[in-house]
Amino acid sequence: MTPAPPRDDTRTLATVAHTAFFLLLGASVARFLLRHPGEPRTPWVIALSVTLALLYVLGPALGAAPTRRRLLWLGLVVTTWVVLVVLAPSFAWCAVPLFFTALRTLPPRAAIVLVALLTAFVVTAQLQLSKSFDPNLLLAPPAVAALATAVFVHMERQAQAQRALIDDLIRTRRELAATERREGTLAERQRLSMEIHDTLAQNLSSQQMLLQAADRTWDSDPATARGHVRTATGIAAHGLAEARRLVHDLAPSELADGAGLAEALRALGAGPDIEVRFHLEGAPAPLPDRVQSALLRIAQGALANVREHSGARTAALTLSFLGDQVVLDIADDGHGFTEPRTDAAGRGHGLPAMRARVRQLGGTLTIESTPGEGTVLSAAIPLEPAP
């Protein structure tokens, strides 16, 4: 992970320190020339001042990391400044910007040691300039050095805390994105499993039942057996179309080409031995594609359960538009049950898939059944109010 960029206040502090250094250096040169005109050391002072300025300008190009070149540069700057202060003690106050340079370049302990040495050198130089002992010259430089060090250390700690916070936020965002992708993958898998269960699996189950019935009656009633085979062939063709639709966009083939939900429900069946009737109640309203798909899949799954488990002779599909919701009821006259049971062969995916579909749309699924009196399954899905 790349480190966080420097904070704006850190860059501002560096700019202020650089500006202060050159102002103090220029003021020190001007003071020396005014106080000591024509002295033999003047050319050396000017040459060292220009050298110190050029060395200081090279600093930002080397970066702030404590590399070997950076440490060598800092040593040259400090050495040049020390020689300059020996020749002209008035250059001592240029050490204040050097405090920040040392703190930015060296590790904390080494930087504090260097700041302390620079401060002691400044005190010595100021006492040489003074004609008499002045307590301010002894106390002011350490106070300034302590203040500068405290400000810099505080800002560095804040910058480190900010970088740690940014790293945590980036890591949290990546973990959240990974979690969302994982949840999306699981949801898509669940949706695919429900689509396959309600289409291909049900079609294959119907084909199996029809072919078994044809096998049982093949010798005794060839016409009926051939009818079962033809019906199974039709279901196979329908399953092939459904499989191609699943591969294409997972939309129900019954709703393709603009077919409405009512027409798709009216065309459903539950096998050759079960009569399926369809009723439409209320004024039909446009339904979102996902609502139509969910209700159609629920109807297909419910009729598959009727065919395999109920022993019913008739089943009724009722689609009701009630203004703020649409309700699909599937009723049969089978033997009923006391508690909802799983699908045959331990598959147990039909009712959970229906509940999941309805729950995803904010609706409810209810099942009412009495032994010997059939079963009613009802799926209610809320609709957004018309504008």
N, C-alpha and C positions, 0 to 999 in steps of 0.2 A: 504494500500500500504506500503510495507516495505521501510524503509529509505535507502537512497543511501549509499554505503560503503564509509568510510573515504577516503579522497584524499591522493595520494601518498606523496605530500609535507607535509601534516599534520602528517603522520606517520614518515616522515623523521625528522620533527621538534621535535617530541616526542623522537625519538631515540637520537638526538643530546642533548636534555635537560637531558635525563637520563645519558648519557655518561659524560656530563659536571658536573653533580651533584657528581658522584663518583670520578671524577678527582679532583674536588675542595675539596671534603671531604678527600680524601687521601692526597692531598697537605697540607691541614690544619692540619691533624694529624701529618704529617712529620715535618711541621714547629713548631708545639707545642713541639714535642719531642726534636727537635734540640735546641729550644730557652729556654725550661724549663725542663731540665733533672732532674729526681729525685724529683720532687715536690710532695707533698701529694695529690694534686688534679689529678695527672696523671692517676691513676686507674679509677677515675670517668670519666675523659675525654675519655679514651679509651672505657670504658663500654658504655657511651652515644653515642660515634661514631659508635660502632658496633650495638647498638640498632637502631640508626637512619638509618643505612644502611639496616638492616633487615626490618624495617618498610617501607622504600622506595621501597624495592624489592617487598613487598606485594601489592603495589599500582596497577600495571597493571592487577593483577588477579581480582581486584574488579571492573574493568571497569571504564569508564569515566562518566557514568551517576551519578547525584548527589543523590545517595541513602543514607539511614541512615548509613550504614556501611562505605560507601565512605567518608561521612562527619566526622564520628568518626575517621577514619584513618587519614584524613587530620589534625584534631585537635591534634591527638597524634604526628604526624610528626612535626607540628609547635611547640608544647609544648616542645618536646625533643630538637629541634633545639634552642629554646629560652634558655633553661637551659644550653645547651652546650655553647652558645655564652656568657652567664653570666660567666661561668667558664673560657672560652677561647675566647676572642673577635675575634681572628683570624679566627674563623669559620663563621664569618658574611657573607662572600661572597658566602657561600652555598645557600644563599637566592635567588640568581638569578634563578637557576632551579626551586626553589619552586614557583617563580612567575608564571611560566607556569603551574605548577601543580594546583595552586589556580585558575588560569583563566580557566583551563579545567574542574575543579570540581564544582565551585560555579557559581551562576548567575552573570551576568556582574557587577552589582552594588556592590554586596557583595564581588566579587573577587577584584574589584578596591580598596575597603576599606581595605581588607586584605593586598593587595600589598603595599598600603600606610603605613600601620602599620609596615609591615616588613621592608620597606625602612627606616622609622624613627628609627627602632631598629638597622639597619645596620649603619646608620649615627652615632648614639650614641656609638656603639661599636667601630667604627673606630676612633672617637674622643678620646675615652679612650686609645686607643693604641698610639695615636700621643702624642709626648712630647710637641708639640706646635700647635697652631691653623693653620690648613691648609684648605684653601677654597675648594681645590679639594675634600677633604673628606666630605665637606658639600654639594657639587653640583654633584659630580660624581654618587653616588648611586641613587639620584632621576632621573638623566638623563638616567642611565641604565634601571631603572624601567620603566620610561616613554617609552623608545624605545622598550623594551620587550613587554610592554602592547600594544603599537600601532601595532607592527608586528603581535601579536597574534590576536588582534581584527580584523585587516584587513584580515588575513587568514581565520578567522571564518566567516566573512561576505562573502568572496569569496566562501567558502564551502557551506554556506546556499544558495547563489545564484545558485551554481551548482546543489545542491539538488533540488531546486525549478524548475530549467530548466529541469532536468532529469524527475521529476514528470510530468511536462507539456508535455514533449516528450512522456512519457509512456501513459499519458491520451489521447494525440492526436493520438497516434498510435492505441490505443484501439478504439477510436471514428472512425478513418478511417477504421479500420477493420470491425467495426459494419456497417458503411455506405456501404462498399464494399459488405458485406454479404447481406445487405438489397437490394442494387441495383441488385446483382446477383439473389436474390429471385424474385424481380419484373420482371427482364428480363426472368427468367425461366417461370414465370407465363404467361408472354406475349407470349413466344414461345409455351407453352402448349395450350394457347387459340387459337393461329393461327393453330396449328396442329389439334386440335379438330374441329375448324371451317371448315378447308379444307378437312377433312376426314369424321369424324362421322356425323357432322352436314349436310354436303352435301349429304352423303349417305342416311341419314334419310329423307332429303328433297326430294330426288329422289324417295325413296320408297313411300313417301306420295303421290307424284304426280301420280305415277304409280297405286297405289291402288285406288286413287280417279278416275283415268281414267277407271280402271277395274270395279269399282262400277257403273260408268255411263253407261258402255256398257255391263254389265253382262247379261241383259235380251235380248237386241237387237243383240249383237254380242258376244256370249259366247267364241268363239275361240280367238278373239282379247283380251277379258278380261282375259282369261287364260294365254295368252302370256304376258300381263302386269304383272300378278301375278308371272309368272316364272321369268320375268326380275327383279321384285322386290325381289324375293327370291335370285337370284344371287347377287344383290346389297347388300342384307342383309348378305350373306355369305362373300362377300368381306369386308363389314364393320366390321364383326366379326374378320376377319383376321387382319384388320387394327387396331382394338382396341387391339388385343393381341400384335401386333407389337408396338403400342404406349406404352403399359405397359412394354414391354421388353426393348426397347431402343429408341423408338420414331423415328425409321427410317421407311421411306415409304416401305410398303410391295411390291410395284411394283418394287423397286430397290433391293429387297432381292435376295439372291442366285446368285449374280453377274450380274443381268440384267442391261443393260445400259439404259441411259436416253432416247435415241431415241426409243428403244423398248417399254419403259414405256409410252412415249408420243403417240406412234402409237396405243397403246391399249386403250387409253382414249376414252370416249364417252360423249355425252351430252343429252342422252335420245333417245327414239325410234323415235321421229319426227325430229331429227336434224342429218344431215350427217356431220361427222367430218373427214376431210382429213389431213394427215400429210406429211410435206415436210422436207427434210434434205438438207442443202446447205453447201458447204465447206467441207474440210477434217476434219472428227471428231478427236478431241483431248481428251486425258484423262481429266476428270473434277474432282475436289475435291468432296467428298461425300456431303458436305454441299451445294455446288453449285447445284449439281444434285437434292438434296432434295428440295431446294428452288424453282428451276425452275419447278419441277413437281408439287409442291403445288400451285404455281402461275397458272399453266395451269389448274389444277383442279378447283381452285377458279374462274378463268375466264370462263371456260365452264359452271360452275354452274350459273354464272351471265347471260351467254348467254341463258341458258335454262329457267331461271326464268323471265328475264326482256326484252330480245331483240326481241322475236317473230321471230327469224331467222330460216331459213330452212337449211342453211349450215354454217359450221365453218371450218377454216383452221388453223392448227398449223404449224409454220415454225421455225425450229431450225437451226440457222446459226452460223457457226464457222468462225470468221473473224480474226483469228490470235491472236490479243491482247485482244479480248473479244468474249463472246458468247451472242447471241441475240435470244430471244424467242418472236415470234409474234403470237398473237391470233386474227384472223380477223373473223367477221361474217357479214351476209347480212341482219341484222335486221333493226329495225326502227331507231336506233341511238338515240342520245340525244344532247342537247345543252350544258349541264354541267353534270359531273359525279354525279350520285345520289347514295343514300345508298341502301343497300340490302332491300329486302321486309321485312315487319313486323317490321321495325324499327331496324333491327339488325345492319346494317351499319358497319360491320366488315371486309367485303371482301377486298375492295380496300385499306383501311388502313393496313391490314395484309400484302397485297402484297407489298406495299410501304416499310413497316418495314423490310420485308425479303430482298428486294433489297438493302435498305440502309445499312443493317448490312453487306452486302458483298461489299459495296462501289460502287454499280451500280446505275442505273437510271430507273425509270418507267414512260413511257409516254402513254397518251391515246388520240387518235384522233377519233372524232365521228362527223358525220353530220346527221341531221334528214333525215330519208328516205334512207340513203346510208350506214348504218352499222357503225361498230366500229372496231378500230384496237388498241389493247393493246400491247405494246412492252416493254420487260424487257431486259436491257443490263447489263451484269456483266463483269467487267474487269478480265482478266486472267494474271497470272504471266508469264513473257516470259520464254520460254524453255531454259534450260542451254545449 
